[in-house]
Amino acid sequence: MQTKQRVQELIAEYQRWYRKADIKETEDVIAVDEVIARVASFYEKIRGIVDWREEHLLRKTAIERILKRRMATNNFDEDFAERFLSELVRGGHFPNRRITYVKVEEIQRVVEKYLFILQGSPKKEIEEWLFSLAAVEVEEELSLPLRERALINFMTEDLNEGLAINGRKSVQETLSEEAKILQLFVAVQRAMFKLDNATITFHILERFYADWQNPSQETLEYVRDNVSRLYENIKKILDHPYAEKFYQTAEKFDTPYLLLHDVISSDPEKFEQLLEQPAVLEEEIRQAYNRRHSRLRGRLMRAAFYSTISIFITKILAVLAVEIPVERYFGESINFIAIGLSVSIPALLMLVLVLSVKTTSRENFERVTIEVMKILQERDEKTTYTMALPKNRSGGVIGLVYGFYGLTFLLSFGVSVYILGRLHFPPFSIFVFLMFLSLVLFGGTRIRQRARELMIEPEKENFAQNLLDIFSLPMIQVGRVLSAQIARYNIVLLALNFLIEVPFQMFVEFLEQWRGFLREKKEEIH
């Protein structure tokens, strides 16, 4: 397909989003009490600090949490979706008076679909997987991501046309054209919009089953009967041996597409006119770049604040609930200096990691502008995107590399244990401190990577930074493992869900019903 035709199709999807996003005044919408909404929204903000996630995942995570809780505490009935959506609106996850009752019926069908499929497997991991997919579909039904989906497909096609894979012929032959396109599709989503595995899985299912959003009974029964096999197949796609290489390629070239997204979104109806005015288009790109950079800095500041506060509060709770009782049990004296350091150092380190990252430069902006213009222009030769597949290493070299990595692992933690011991940290406190330090390094590194979303120039490295990377990487890897396990087995959040959140939401719903009753009685006085 030629560039001009693809661009026109992209513009058409943005125009469709623009028209569908308009809510007519005559449509019946979900409305919640504004006073009660402020109370519920305040709780959700506090909850967001305790259970901090990346900003773009906050809403989907909240939808999944609320869906699971309501399924666990309420029987599914014909009014389930309306109560569920009302809670989402009260919590500030969607604007008040913007969700129509047509959406209530659609969400009811979505939940019914996944409950039907759930009958095909009693496994806990598949149940969790299906709830995550249901949360994704609920969010997409309500947020209309037509633009994002169109841009993902546009960039996937663009990269596929120009992708040159370098590597051993035997390796390239194992990667079919279909597998290559699918891996590009996954990589573009991870790079461009930082979508998680659940969201990407939902999009893969739509590629597998054209009727996934409104499936036939035949499709539903087939998926229900083969849900375990489907789960394993998609897991293999997401964990493909070359997935990281595809991601790095997409991450390197995604910034021009993001700016194209911003420019078209500002006025989809007039974008075609901009294509005929290069100087005006370049100015629009500059403004879009500046706006995106401003939002990026804002997200970075919020990430610095919330992550630091979250680490600080969690560490204090760990000290009070675990470290001090354990130290007293073993007869250790309380070292308040060590406690102060163990609380403050992780939080300060997170702050430094997040705020010290470079987010833009003049040279970077100029390169990005050129790349946006190249995407839109019809060219005789396509841009080549090079991706190098991993090379074979001999057994001796692999052994040497992993041996050195193991040495840096022992050295990193060994030096840390020695320093903490010299500061009179008790043994158990050393263990907890190193666990938090690993989590902070992992979380801070991820945020730093996100903060470079506008940068297409490679990050400049020096000897000191390389040396620091060698000894920090083991801790980052440990933090990655710990982060996954904590997210999976977070007892504190589980208790928060059912000991605090359930009665709180029941109280909020009662209060809303009571205020509604009072308004009705007041209206009767005339």
Secondary structure by P-SEA (a helix, b strand, c coil): ccaaaaaaaaaaaaaaaaaaacccccbbbbbccaaaaaaaaaaaaaaaaaacccccaaaaaaaaaaaaaaaaccccccaaaaaaaaaaaaacccccccccaaaaaaaaaaaaaaaaaacccccaaaaaaaaaaaaaaaaaacccaaaaaaaaaaaaaaaaacccccccaaaaaaccaaaaaaaaaaaaaaccccccaaaaaaaaaaaaccccccccaaaaaaaaacaaaaaaaaaaaaaccaaaaaaaaaaacaaaaaaaaaaaaaccccaaaaaacaaaaaaaaaaaaaaaaaaaaaaaaaaaaaaaaaaaaaaaaaaaccaaaaaaaacccccaaaaaaaacaaaaaaaaaaaacccccaaaaaaaaaaaaaaaccccccbbbbbbcbbbbcaaaaaaaaaaaaaaaaaaaaaaaaaaaaacccaaaaaaaaaaaaaaaaaaaaaaaaaaccccccccccaaaaaaaaaaaaaaaaaaaaaaaaaaccaaaaaaacccaaaaaaaaaaaaaaaaaaaaaaaacc
